[in-house]
Amino acid sequence: MNVLTLTVTGMSCMGCVNSVKSLVGALPGIAHCNVDLPSGRVEVSHDPALATPDAIRAAITDAGYQVAP
């Protein structure tokens, strides 16, 4: 498993946190997704053969949130 740490903006409540967790968690190869609302930090444990960093970023941005470069 690899760990990907992202900074996500646009989350303002626990509903946003739950949305990000659900979206990322639904991708194949995701073992764990932890979201810290105050910092915007999203930490994802994933199998890189099944869930690429680009796919994880796309799932978040497609939901309307921004991922810092």
N, C-alpha and C positions, 0 to 999 in steps of 0.2 A: 504494500500500500504506500502511496505517496500522500503527502500533505500539501495542500494548496491553501495559502492564506491570501485573502483579497480584502480590499477596503471598498465597501459599498456605501454609496450615498443615496439619499432619497427615502430611507426608512425612517418613519416617524413614530411608530407604535409597535406594540407586541403583535398586532395583526400583520404588519409588514414582516416582522421577524418570522412568524409562523408561515407566511407565504414563501419567503426565501427558503426556509427549511424544507417545506413541502416540495417546491419546484426542484431544488437541487437533489433532495432525497429520492425523487422519482426517477432520476437518471440511472441507467444501469451502471453498476460498478461503484456506487457510492456506499461507503461503509458508515460514515458519520459526517454530520454537518452541524457545526456550532456557530451561532450568531450572537455577537455582542452588540446590542443596540447603541449604547453610548459612544462606542469607538467606531462603529460601523464595520468591525472586523468579522469576517466570515472565514472560518477554518473548515476545510473539507478534506476528509480522508477518502481517497479514491484509488481504484485500480486503473492505472493509466492506459491499459489495453482496452478498457470498456468506456471510460469517461475521461476525455481529454480536458485539459484546462480551458481550451477554447469553447468546448461544449458547455462547460460549467458556467463560464462567463456569459455565453449566449443565453442560457436559461434565465440568468439573472437580469440581463439587459432586456430580453424579450418581455419580461414582466414589468418593465418600466423603471427599473432602478439603474443607477450608474455604477460602473466598476472602474475604480481608479487605475490608471496605467501602471 
